[in-house]
Amino acid sequence: MGNGEEGRLIVFQEMKYITVSELNQQIKFQLEGSFFHCLVEGEISNVIRAQSGHIYFNLKDANSMIRCVAWRSNAMSFNGFIENGAKVEIQGKLSLYVPRGDYQVVVNRLAPLGRGNLYLAFEQLREKLQKEGLFNPEHKKLIPQYPKKIGIVTSPNAAALQDVLKVLKDHRPDIPYEVYPTLVQGIEAAPQIVKAMERANYEANCDVLLVVRGGGSIEDLWCFNDERVVRAIFASTIPVITGVGHEVDTTLSDFVADLRAPTPTAAAKLSSISQQEIMQTLDRCEYQLIQLMQNSMAAQEKALKERMVKLSYLHPMQKIKEKQVSLDAKAERLCSLMRTIHQKNIAVFQNFEKRLQIGLLTRKQIQLTEQLTRSEVQLNKIMQGQYQQLEKRLHNSVLLLDSLSPLKVLARGYSVTQKNDEGTLYAINSVESLTVGDQLVTRLSDGVVRSAIIDLQKTRK
């Protein structure tokens, strides 16, 4: 063996063997240090969404493929773009899984191909504004249900404006509107939108603002991702509803708005309660008022009948029956009066219904309630007076009957004698109706005397 061969043998003998794990660890160190920031584009395939929330997929081109993973913490922000066959741009770092020696790209950002820069700017500004709290729910203002006027921030030449006006005409034709014109696309759009928002808040003529624009590409809608526009919406003292693009389009203006509508026409519908809903509310109020009046009338009628029955048992005399008939007539008149009041209230309520003004509705409802209360008080007073008058007349009739009673005459020393014919008593009008031996019954104040006739003497005229 030559010197050269001997030298190579010595070197070979001095080399140290390492384990597979150690080799993979060294490769991991080299790879992750060299490929810490990767920008890659390709087509997504073999998407797997794990129960843990992580998303695994392959990114390929015509000649090669690499594994990718999006951890749950990041996957939530771009989950909608990860689909088989989608062409995307990703940003991430290379990572090697030591136990298997597999390497993959850990994805931090992902966007559809050709939109990477815009999407990155979108995400960076979104994170910044979110940390400042501009999107927090506690800053959201309530949308008024009954606005007196609606403001529309959009282009006067946009088709979206015509769609919004058409919906408002059908939805609430009674509410006036004002258009605050502005560009909604291009470099000059953002400052014009801000000025329109500031003008609307300065004039303070509207109760709600609609910021709307029709559909378009992300570049067309980009002015609604402008930080100046987002902050102007946040600073608005008037509640803002955004309806930008189609349902799938989402801008930063949507995040900061008090209410986000999927489309401009949906924003118009969300601006107020519809005319149909108001009509339903009025119908419900009318039904409740009618039920209240009918229940009140039924209760009063029941109480009236109970008192009439009670009066009918006080004394079985024709005079009381006559009073009952009179009381029935008065009760009928009272019911007629209540029906008249009811019809009048319905007429007033129907006239009020046509005006579709919620403020007037509230005041009119209060007036009707007070009128119903006064009617109930008046009805109670009338009934109480009638009852007192009947009770007084009944008392006087009892006193009169008592004074005319035959028992009062007997108490002064007089007596009543009747003929007893086989148990039947007959009044005696003349001596000629009697014969010797007839049985007599004499009623005194404190008892009865039974006797027989032994002699008759007729008084000479």
Disulfide bonds with the S-S distance in Angstrom:
none
